[in-house]
């Protein structure tokens, strides 16, 4: 096949660039889907492998730690071994370890398999994004990122629904086996349509920075474990968390010093000198916190307070994926036609409005009460992800995009981990606070409380309960209602805080430089 001439600002391709987009999107979709699909299956994994629910959460933690460590180091490996070869190798590792996870017969085995799977999946997102950005000319990068966003934005929404259906219908093992056909197809597509650009083929990355990788693994591992287990162990009230925090700070400082002073660092942090990249990374971290926090909260609300099954909760939140899909072609077209900062600000504002809408939640809602709010949140996420990615990378050279993509995706993942940890902590801590507030209105001397107790006691006595038993059960019902209301208000707080964060991002968006892309020209600043 004869290579096509490369448009200005893109890499020569030997095939239709849209086939390249589909090929790399498959890999991204598979990896992101797996981060959310396994969460639904955790109780079933715990029961099948004779583990507690707390032990089973290490199935998620081991994956996230390994994933985070490899993610920013992916640039060096792609330069050393070739990006196409490294990407295919990562997909092979991910696919084989997915089979191992599904076939696991003990907790130790699945934890090891998940760590290997996380290591294989860590490079998939940054490599896919850098290939897309380099394959397409600047004026078409928005449309290309819209395809990429289908994997990153839709997969976390589809994950709980698909995971719930597979677990309820077949077995939790199919939450991992489903990766096998996707992985095989992705390998075929990448082998056929993706090729390395000249600067990758002629690259000399230098000696591997093993010390840098060790420090990176240390602080990222400590951060992820603290975020995952902090609420369970009362945060800094636990001695081990205080020690982990000390190790985190020391290793992070050492990592920063080494990477800035090393001639050929594992991760080139000097890329943050670009204003758009630095602000874009901050915004994507906040966006990651918002979207992953919301993806965690809503299904949890439906299951905890309304008694939905995992599948029913997944269906209830599934319209977010529809909203994101509807946004992609529109945003992909508009990114080349208007100032992307307005699209990003509009997306954050939409997400904030949806969060405020969710803040009106109560215990009487139906499965589709928040249909429009969920659709809007999905549409808003599409408005943020695509133009923010293109604007963040708009002023970078092709040779810088691989390193930048790794850091960009790392900060999105860290933001997501922080967001999930924060929303879960707020739910737990604010439930206690609201319970204390509500208890004050339930003094036995109040006529309303006394009348309610007497009415319930009479009803239960009429059902055959003794006077003492009826009174105890009446108190039990009131206590249950009290706990439910306190839990409800903690969710309301979470949704409203999330709205404040989203609205706070809107003015920050305009600190980005305006990137104007003209046909046949590289992006220019104004």
N, C-alpha and C positions, 0 to 999 in steps of 0.2 A: 504494500500500500504506500503510495507516495504521500509524504507529509505535506499538509496544507501550509501555506505561508502564514506566519504568525501576525495577528493584528498588533499594533503598537501597545506595549504594556502587557502582553500575554506570552505564554510559552507555545512553541510550535506543537501542534497535535497531529497525529497520524489518522485520526478518525473524527467523527462528529463529536464536538465537545459536549453535547447533551447526553450522549452515551457514556462519556466519562462521568458526567454529573450523576447519572443513575447508578453507575458502578460504585462510586465512592459513597453515595447516599445509602446504599444497601448496608455497607459496613457500619456507618454511623448509626443507622436505624437499629441494627442488631445490638450494638453495644449499649445505646441509651435505653432501649426497650428492656434490657436485662437488669438495669439498675432499679426499675420500678416493678417489673413483673415478679421478681423473687420476693418482694416485700409482702405481697398478698399471701404467698404460700408459706410464710414463716411458721404459723401455728401448726400446719400440717407436717412440715419438715421436723419440727420439734417432737411431735407425737410419733412420727415414723421412726426417728432415730433415737428415741428414749432420752431426749434432752429437754431442759426447761426452756421457756420462752426467752429468758434472758440469755441463755447460752446460744440459742438459735439466732439472736441478733448479730452474733459474730459472723454469721454467713454474709450479712451485708457489710459489716465493718471490715472484714478481711479483704473483700473485693475493693472497697473504696480506698483503703490504704494503698494497696498495690497499684491500683489505677492512678491515684494521684502522684505516686512516685515516678512512674514511667512517663506520664503525660508531658511534663516539661523537658524531659531528657530525650524525647522522640526525635528532635532535630539532629542531634549528634549521631544517633543510630542510622537515621535516613541518609546522612551525608557519608557515613562510613561504609554502609552496606548497600546503598542505593535505595531510594524511596519506594519504588515499586516492589522490589524484593522484600524490603522490611515490612511494608504494608501487608503483602500476601502472607509472610511469615506470622505476623501478628494475628491475622484472621484464622490461619491454620491452628495456632495455639489456642485462640479463643474458642474455636469450634470443637477441637478435641477435648479441651477442659470442660466445655458445656456438657459433652457426653459423660465425662467423668463425674460431674456434679449430679446429673440425673441418675447415674448408676451407683452413687455413693450408698454404703451400708452402715456408715458410722459418722458421727459428728466430726471427728478428726479428719477423716478422708474428705468430706465435703468442704471443710475449711481450707485444706491444702489446695483442693481443686479450684475453689473460688479465688484464692490468692493468685494462682497461676492464670486463671481466667481474667482477673483484674489487670494483671501485668500485660497480658495479650491485648486487652481492650483499651489500655491507657493511651496508646498511640493512634487509635483509629480516628478519633475526632480531629485532632490537629492536623494529621496527615491528609485526611479527606478535605478539610477546609483549605489548606494551603494548595492542594492540587486543583481545587475548584477555582480559587482566586487567580492562580497562575494560568489556568487553561483558557479562561474567558478574558476578552478585552475589557478595559475599565467600564465602558458604557453598558456592558451586559452582565457585570458582576452581581448587580442587584437581583436579576432574574435567576442567576445561578445559585445565589445564596437562598433564594426562596425554595429551591429544590432541596438544598442542604437542610433548611429549617424544618422541612417535613419530617426529617429524621430526629432532629434535636427537640422540636417543640411538640410534635404529635406523639412521638413514642412514649414519653412519660405519662401522657394522658391515656393512651391505648393500653399501656402496661397493666394497670390494675384491673381493667375490664377483661382483657385477654387472659391475664393470670388467674382471675377469679373463675372464669369459664373453664379453663383447662383443668384447674385444681378440682372444681366441683364435678366436672363431667368425667375426667379421666384420672389424673394423679398429679401431685406437685412436681413429679419428675418431668412431666411434659413442659413445664415452664422453662426447663433447660434444653430439652430435646428439640424444641421448636427452633433453636438457633442453628441446628445442623443443616437443614436445607437452605436457609438464608445464607449461611457461611459458604456453602459449596457454590451457590450461584454467584455470590460476591467475588469469590476467587476466580471463577470463570470470566466474569465481566472485566475485572481488573487486569487479568492476564492478557485479555484480548484488546482492550481499549486504552489502557493507561500506559504512558511512557515517561521516563525521567527527562527533565530538561538538561541542557548542556552543563549548567553550573553544578548540578548534582553529580553528573558523570565525571566531571573534572575536579570534584571537591577534595580537599585535604583537611579533614577536621582536626588532625593532630592527635596527640595522645589522649586516651580516655581519662576524664577527670573523676577518678574513683572516690577521692575524698569529697568532692562536691556532691556526688550522688549519695554518699553515706550521710552527709549532713542534711541533704534534702530529704532522704528517707526518714531521718530521725525527727526532724521538726514536723514534717507532714504527718507521719505516723502518730506522734504525740497529739497533734491538733485534732486529727480525726477521732482518735480514741477518747479524748476529753469531750469532744462534742457529742459523741454517741453515748457515752456512759456517764457524763457529768450529772444529769438530772437524777439518774437512778441512785447515785452516791452522794447527793447533796453538794455537788460542785466543790468549792474550796473547803468545805467542811471535812472532806476526806483527805487524809494524809497523802495517799498515792496520787491524787489529782494535783496537789500542790507541788509534789516532786516532778510530776509529768510536765507541769507548767514551767518549772524552772529549766528542765531539759529542753523544752520547746523554745524558750526565749534564748538560751545560750546557743543552741544549735542553729537557730534562725540568724542570729547576729553573726556567728562564725561563717555560715553559708553566704550571707550578703558580702562580708568582707572578702572571702575567697573568690567569689564570682566577679567582683569588681576589680580585684587585683590580678587575677589569673590572666595570662596572655590568651589562652584559648579555653574559655570557661565552658562548662557543661551547658549552662543557660546564660545567654547574653542579656544581662539586666540593663545594659545601656540603651536598650530599645525604648525604655521609658522616658528618654529625653524628648521623644515625639509627643507633643501635647495631646493630640487626638488619641494616640494609643493609651496614654496614661489615664485620661479621663474616661475613655471607652472601657478600659478594664475595670475602673471603679463602678461605672454604670452597669456593666454586665454582671458584676458581683452582686450588686443590689437587685438587679433583675432576677438573677439566679435564686437569691434569697426569697424574693416574692413569689416566683412561679413554683418553686419546690415547696415553699411553705404552704401555698394554697393547695397544691396537689396532695400534700400530706393531710391538711386540716379537713377538707370537705368529706373525703371518704371516711375519715375517722369519726366525724360528727354523725354521719348517717349510720355508721355501725354502732357507735357507743350509745348515742342518745335516742336514736329512732329504731334500733334493733334490726337494721338491714343486714342481709348477708353480704359477703365480699362481692359477689357478682352483681347484686342489686345496687350496691353503693357504686360499683364501677360503672354501671349503666347510667346512674344518676348524674355522674360527672363527665360522661363521655362526650356531651355536646361541645366541651371545650376544644376537643380535637377538630370538630366540624368547623368551629369558629376560626381556628388557626388555618385550616385548609382553605376556607373561603378567603382569608386575608392574603395568602401567598401569591396568587397570580396578580392581584391588585397592587400589592406592595412591590412585587418584582417589576411591574411596569412603571410605577411611580418613582422608584428610586433613581431612575435615569432622567426623570422629567422635572423634578423639583428639589428644593433644599431638604435633604434627608433629616435635618434637625427637627423640622416641623412634624415629620412622620414619627420620629422617635418620641417627641414630646406628646403627640397625640396618643401613641400607644401607652405610655406611662399614665396619662390622664384617664384613658379608658380602663386600664387595669385598676386604677384608684377608685373610679366610679363603681366598678364591679365589686370591689372589696367593701365599699360602703354599703352597697346593696346587700351583700352577704351579712353585713352587720345588723340587718333587720331580722335575722333568723329567730325562729321560735320553735317550740316542740310540737306545733300543730301543722308544720309544713308537709306538703306532699312530695313525691319523688321528682316532680317536674316544676315545683314552685319557682325554682331559681334557674329555669331553662334559659331565659334571656340573659341573665347575669353571667351564667357560665359561658354562653356563646360570646358575649362581649369580652370576657376575660381571655378567651382563646383568640379572638380577633385582635385584641390589644397586644397579646404576646407576639403575634406575627408582625404587628406594626413596629415593635421594638427590635426583635431579633435581627431581621434582615437588614434594615438600614443602619443599625448600630454596628453590625459586623463590617459592612462596606465602608462606613465612615471612619471607623477605628483604624482600618488598614489602608485608607485611601492614600496616605502620603509615604507609604513604605515601599522600598524596592522589593523585587521578587525574591532576592536573596535573603531578605529580612522576614519574609512572610511566614516561613516555616517556624522559626524561633518565636515570632510574635503570636502565631496561632496556638502554639503550645502553652504559652503564658496566659493568653486570653481564655482558653478553655479551662485551664487550671483555676483561674480566679472565678470563673462561672461556677465550677464545681465546688470550690471552697465556699463561695457565697451560698450555694444551695445547701451545703452541709450546715453552715451557720444558721441559715434560715429555718431549716427543719428543727435544729436544736433549740433555737429561740422560741419558735411557736409552741413546741411541746413543753418547754419550761414555763411559758406564760400560762398555758392551759392548766398545768398542775399547780403553780403557785397562786394564780388568781382564783382558782376554784376554792382554795383555802380562805383567801381574803373575802370573797363574796359569801362564802358560807358563814363566816363570822358576822358579816353585815346582816345577812338574812335572819340569823338566829335571833337577833335583837327584836325582830317583829313577831316572834313566836312565843312571847311570854305567856305562860299558862293563865295569867290573870286577865288577859284581854278577852273581851266578849266573843270576838270572831273566832279566836283560837279555841276557846272553851266550847262554843257552839258546834264547831267543826268536829272536835273530839267526841262530843256527846252523840252527834249524828252518826259518825262512823262506828262508835261503840254500840249504839242501838242496832245498826244494820248488821254488824258482825254477830251480835248476840242473837238476832233473829235467824241467823244462818246456823245456829247451834253452838257457838263458842261461849265459854263461860265468861263472866263479867271481867275477871282479871285478864284472861287471854285476849278478849276483845279489846281491852284498853291497850295492852302491849302491842297488838297488831295495828291498832290505830296509830300509835306512836311510830311504829315501823313504817307505815305508809307515808306519814308526814315527813319522817326523816328521809325516805327515798325521794319524795318530791323536792325536799330541800336540797339534797345532793344534786338532783337533776337540774334544778334552776341555777345552782352555783356553777355547775359545769357549763351550762348554757351561756352564762354571762362571761365566763372565761373565754369561750369561743368568740363571743361578740367583741371582747377587748382585742383579741388577736386580729380579727378582720379589720377593725378600725385602725389599729397600729399599722397594719399593712397598707391601708389606704394613705396614711400620713407619709409613709416612706415613698410610695409611688408619686404622690403630689410633690414631695420634696425633691424628687429627681428631675421634675420638669424644668425648673430654672437652670439646673446643673447641665442639662443637655446643651444649652446655648453657650456654654464655655468651650464647646467643640468648635474647631475651625470649620467654616463652610467648605464642603468639597463639591466642586462643580466638575462633572465629567462630560467632556465634549467628544463626539465621535472621532475616533482615530487619535485621540490625545490622552496623555496621562492626566490624572487628577491634578487640579491646581487649586491653590489656596486663595481666598479673597477676604 
